[in-house]
Amino acid sequence: MNIVRYRTRQSAEPRIGLHDDGVVAELLGVASLAQLWTLPLDALRARLAEGPFGERVPLAEAELLAPVDGRTEVWGAGVTYRTSREARVEESERSATVYEQVYDAERPELFFKSVGWRAVGTGGELSIRPDSVVDVPEPELALVVNNLGEIVGYTVCNDMSSRSIEGENPLYLPQAKIFYGACGLGPWVTPVWEVEDPYDLPIEMTIHRDGESVWHGEAGTGQLRRRLDGLVDYLMFGDVHPDGVVLSTGTCLVPPSPFTLAPGDVVEIGIGGVGVLRNPVTRGKPGESALTLESSLR
């Protein structure tokens, strides 16, 4: 069972539903995912079990939207895997020790990634900055956390990143991480009780170019150095998230330099037991029509 945010051909208004066995059933009385993330974990589980449910449509006829809305923000954690530590050291000759220190420190690196309306769902277009030279996707397990700080679900995140900008100076991290089309999420939220062991999930990423695979990697959450609840604790220590929060937990796969994404590439990220996120890539900001469409979906 998965929690989905979707549209149908008959209605442009986003709906909330449950996906199971190739069918999406609308969850009546729920206007947003943010509404669900105000419930304690036990109450959420009961609400999803009890319904009531409305229209059912085949999954193939539902347009899946990024599973984030309302005031729910997306945050990220950095240097939580050795692979990420090594990649940051490689790209940051003048400040490599910063990343080495945070990998071993008690306090994790946490950063704001995206407001909900900027996140892109599966099939949507992600972007690379026009002022960047080396850009990579970063496949990550993302936690869905309710407003009480409980982990209630998991989703897949593509934490798009400019290696060249961050590598120049770690203070440029916001520009390397936060821009239009930098956050892919989806395809849905898998409830926490549906995942037996979040520290034993296979992760793989394939980058397609002109119909061929130009990079492929496999790893897993077993290589994660941090505890998931520990990351959440630090996120909640000094902040409040009234509509919950999505916290991406860091990457275990980074294409080595000098590889960089190119317009027209398609990035496919799969996490076992959670789902597959697939997005085409472009360069720069979208046109006015795309911005108008996003505005209408807030």
C-alpha positions as CSV (number, residue, x, y, z in Angstrom):
1,M,0.0,0.0,0.0
2,N,1.2,3.5,-0.9
3,I,-0.1,7.0,-0.2
4,V,-0.4,8.9,-3.5
5,R,-1.0,12.5,-4.5
6,Y,-2.5,12.5,-8.0
7,R,-4.7,13.9,-10.7
8,T,-7.1,12.3,-13.1
9,R,-8.1,13.1,-16.7
10,Q,-11.5,14.2,-15.4
11,S,-10.2,16.6,-12.8
12,A,-7.1,18.9,-12.5
13,E,-7.5,19.2,-8.8
14,P,-4.9,17.2,-6.8
15,R,-6.4,14.3,-4.9
16,I,-5.1,12.0,-2.1
17,G,-5.5,8.3,-2.4
18,L,-4.1,4.9,-1.7
19,H,-2.4,2.7,-4.3
20,D,-2.6,-1.1,-4.0
21,D,-2.4,-3.8,-6.7
22,G,-2.4,-1.3,-9.6
23,V,-5.4,0.6,-8.4
24,V,-5.7,4.1,-6.8
25,A,-8.6,4.7,-4.5
26,E,-9.4,8.2,-3.5
27,L,-9.3,8.9,0.2
28,L,-12.4,10.9,1.0
29,G,-12.3,13.8,3.4
30,V,-8.6,14.4,3.0
31,A,-7.8,17.5,1.0
32,S,-4.0,17.3,1.3
33,L,-1.1,15.1,2.4
34,A,-0.3,17.9,4.9
35,Q,-3.6,17.1,6.6
36,L,-2.4,13.5,7.1
37,W,0.9,14.6,8.6
38,T,-0.9,16.3,11.5
39,L,-2.0,12.9,12.8
40,P,-0.1,10.8,15.2
41,L,1.3,7.6,13.7
42,D,-1.4,5.3,15.2
43,A,-4.2,7.6,14.1
44,L,-2.8,7.8,10.6
45,R,-2.7,4.1,10.3
46,A,-6.3,3.8,11.4
47,R,-7.4,6.6,9.1
48,L,-5.9,4.9,6.1
49,A,-7.4,1.5,7.0
50,E,-10.9,2.8,7.6
51,G,-11.3,5.2,4.7
52,P,-13.9,6.0,3.5
53,F,-12.8,5.6,-0.1
54,G,-14.3,7.0,-3.3
55,E,-13.5,6.7,-7.0
56,R,-11.1,4.0,-8.0
57,V,-8.9,4.3,-11.1
58,P,-6.1,2.2,-12.6
59,L,-2.7,3.5,-11.7
60,A,-1.9,4.0,-15.4
61,E,-4.7,6.5,-15.6
62,A,-3.5,8.6,-12.6
63,E,-1.0,11.3,-13.0
64,L,1.3,11.0,-9.9
65,L,2.3,14.3,-8.4
66,A,5.2,15.0,-6.0
67,P,4.0,13.7,-2.6
68,V,4.4,17.0,-0.8
69,D,2.0,19.9,-0.4
70,G,0.7,22.6,1.9
71,R,3.3,24.0,4.3
72,T,5.4,20.8,4.3
73,E,9.0,21.6,3.5
74,V,11.8,19.4,2.1
75,W,15.1,19.2,4.0
76,G,18.3,17.3,3.3
77,A,21.1,15.7,5.2
78,G,24.6,15.7,3.8
79,V,27.7,13.5,4.2
80,T,25.8,10.6,5.8
81,Y,27.5,7.9,3.6
82,R,31.2,7.3,3.1
83,T,30.6,7.7,-0.7
84,S,29.2,11.2,-0.2
85,R,32.1,12.1,2.1
86,E,34.7,11.0,-0.5
87,A,32.9,12.8,-3.3
88,R,32.7,16.1,-1.3
89,V,36.4,15.8,-0.5
90,E,37.2,15.1,-4.1
91,E,35.4,18.2,-5.4
92,S,36.6,20.6,-2.6
93,E,40.3,20.7,-2.6
94,R,40.5,23.8,-0.4
95,S,37.9,22.8,2.2
96,A,38.0,19.0,2.2
97,T,38.5,18.8,6.0
98,V,35.0,20.4,6.5
99,Y,33.4,17.3,5.0
100,E,35.7,14.9,6.8
101,Q,34.8,16.5,10.1
102,V,31.1,16.5,9.6
103,Y,31.1,12.9,8.6
104,D,32.5,11.9,12.0
105,A,30.8,14.7,14.1
106,E,27.9,14.0,16.4
107,R,25.8,16.8,14.8
108,P,24.8,16.1,11.2
109,E,24.7,18.5,8.3
110,L,21.1,19.5,7.6
111,F,20.0,22.0,5.0
112,F,16.8,23.3,3.6
113,K,16.1,21.8,0.1
114,S,12.7,22.9,-1.2
115,V,9.3,24.3,-0.5
116,G,6.6,21.8,-1.4
117,W,5.4,23.5,-4.6
118,R,8.8,23.4,-6.2
119,A,9.2,19.6,-5.8
120,V,8.8,17.6,-9.0
121,G,7.0,14.3,-9.1
122,T,7.9,11.2,-11.2
123,G,7.9,12.0,-14.9
124,G,8.3,15.7,-14.3
125,E,11.3,17.7,-15.5
126,L,14.2,18.4,-13.3
127,S,16.8,21.1,-14.0
128,I,20.5,21.9,-13.9
129,R,21.7,25.4,-13.2
130,P,22.8,27.4,-16.3
131,D,25.8,28.8,-14.3
132,S,27.1,25.4,-13.3
133,V,29.7,23.1,-15.0
134,V,29.4,19.8,-13.2
135,D,25.9,18.6,-12.1
136,V,24.8,15.2,-10.8
137,P,21.7,13.5,-9.4
138,E,21.8,12.1,-5.9
139,P,19.5,9.2,-5.1
140,E,18.3,9.2,-1.5
141,L,15.8,7.6,0.8
142,A,13.6,10.4,2.1
143,L,11.7,10.3,5.4
144,V,8.2,11.6,5.7
145,V,7.8,13.0,9.3
146,N,4.6,14.2,11.0
147,N,4.4,17.3,13.1
148,L,5.2,15.3,16.2
149,G,8.5,14.2,14.8
150,E,7.4,10.6,14.1
151,I,8.6,8.9,10.9
152,V,5.4,7.9,9.2
153,G,6.6,7.0,5.7
154,Y,9.3,6.9,3.1
155,T,9.7,8.2,-0.5
156,V,12.4,8.5,-3.1
157,C,14.3,11.8,-3.5
158,N,16.6,13.0,-6.3
159,D,18.7,15.7,-4.6
160,M,20.0,17.4,-7.7
161,S,23.3,19.1,-7.0
162,S,25.9,21.3,-8.6
163,R,29.3,19.8,-7.7
164,S,31.2,22.6,-9.3
165,I,29.5,25.4,-7.3
166,E,29.7,23.6,-3.9
167,G,33.2,22.5,-4.6
168,E,34.3,26.1,-5.2
169,N,33.3,27.0,-1.6
170,P,31.1,25.2,0.9
171,L,29.3,28.5,1.7
172,Y,27.8,28.2,-1.8
173,L,25.8,25.1,-0.7
174,P,22.4,26.9,-1.0
175,Q,23.1,27.8,-4.6
176,A,24.3,24.3,-5.3
177,K,21.3,22.6,-3.8
178,I,18.3,25.0,-3.9
179,F,17.0,26.1,-7.4
180,Y,14.0,25.5,-9.6
181,G,13.9,21.8,-10.6
182,A,16.5,20.7,-8.0
183,C,14.2,18.4,-6.0
184,G,12.5,15.2,-7.4
185,L,10.2,13.3,-5.1
186,G,8.0,10.2,-5.5
187,P,6.4,8.3,-6.9
188,W,4.4,8.1,-3.6
189,V,4.8,7.7,0.2
190,T,5.2,4.1,1.5
191,P,3.9,4.0,5.1
192,V,6.5,3.2,7.7
193,W,4.8,-0.1,8.7
194,E,5.1,-1.4,5.1
195,V,8.9,-1.3,5.3
196,E,10.4,-4.1,7.4
197,D,13.9,-2.6,7.8
198,P,14.8,0.8,6.4
199,Y,18.5,0.0,7.0
200,D,18.4,-2.8,4.5
201,L,17.0,-1.2,1.3
202,P,18.8,-1.6,-2.0
203,I,19.3,1.7,-4.0
204,E,20.1,1.9,-7.6
205,M,20.4,4.7,-10.1
206,T,20.7,4.7,-13.9
207,I,21.3,7.7,-16.1
208,H,20.0,7.3,-19.7
209,R,21.3,9.4,-22.6
210,D,20.0,9.1,-26.1
211,G,18.3,5.8,-25.2
212,E,21.4,4.2,-23.6
213,S,22.7,3.9,-20.1
214,V,25.7,6.1,-19.5
215,W,26.0,5.5,-15.8
216,H,24.6,3.0,-13.4
217,G,25.3,2.4,-9.7
218,E,24.0,0.2,-6.9
219,A,24.3,0.6,-3.1
220,G,22.0,0.4,-0.1
221,T,20.9,2.0,3.1
222,G,22.9,-0.4,5.1
223,Q,25.9,1.9,4.4
224,L,24.2,4.8,6.2
225,R,26.4,6.1,9.0
226,R,23.5,8.0,10.8
227,R,20.4,6.7,12.5
228,L,17.2,7.9,10.9
229,D,15.6,9.0,14.1
230,G,18.8,10.8,15.0
231,L,18.6,12.9,11.9
232,V,14.9,13.7,12.7
233,D,15.8,14.7,16.2
234,Y,18.3,17.3,15.1
235,L,15.9,18.7,12.5
236,M,13.2,19.1,15.2
237,F,15.4,20.4,18.0
238,G,15.2,24.1,16.9
239,D,12.2,24.2,14.6
240,V,8.6,23.4,14.2
241,H,6.9,21.8,11.2
242,P,3.1,22.1,11.6
243,D,2.4,20.2,8.4
244,G,5.2,17.7,8.8
245,V,8.4,17.6,6.9
246,V,10.2,15.5,4.3
247,L,13.8,14.8,5.2
248,S,16.1,13.3,2.5
249,T,18.8,11.3,4.2
250,G,21.9,11.7,2.0
251,T,23.3,9.9,-1.0
252,C,25.3,6.7,-1.3
253,L,25.8,7.0,-5.1
254,V,27.6,9.9,-6.8
255,P,28.8,9.7,-10.4
256,P,32.6,10.4,-10.3
257,S,34.1,13.5,-11.9
258,P,34.2,14.6,-14.7
259,F,30.7,13.1,-15.3
260,T,28.0,15.7,-15.6
261,L,24.3,15.6,-16.5
262,A,23.2,16.9,-19.9
263,P,19.9,18.3,-21.1
264,G,17.8,15.4,-22.4
265,D,19.2,12.9,-19.9
266,V,16.7,10.7,-17.9
267,V,17.5,9.8,-14.3
268,E,15.9,6.6,-12.9
269,I,16.2,6.0,-9.1
270,G,14.8,2.8,-7.5
271,I,14.7,2.0,-3.8
272,G,13.6,-1.5,-3.0
273,G,10.3,-1.6,-1.1
274,V,9.6,2.0,-1.8
275,G,9.4,2.8,-5.5
276,V,11.0,4.1,-8.6
277,L,11.4,7.8,-9.5
278,R,12.1,8.7,-13.1
279,N,12.7,12.3,-14.4
280,P,14.0,13.9,-17.6
281,V,16.6,16.7,-17.2
282,T,16.7,20.1,-18.7
283,R,19.0,23.2,-18.2
284,G,17.8,26.4,-16.7
285,K,14.5,27.7,-15.5
286,P,11.2,26.7,-17.1
287,G,9.2,29.0,-19.2
288,E,6.4,31.3,-18.0
289,S,3.7,28.7,-18.8
290,A,5.3,26.1,-16.5
291,L,5.6,28.6,-13.7
292,T,1.9,29.5,-14.1
293,L,1.0,25.8,-13.9
294,E,2.9,25.2,-10.8
295,S,1.3,28.3,-9.2
296,S,-2.1,26.8,-9.9
297,L,-1.3,23.6,-8.1
298,R,-0.3,25.2,-4.7
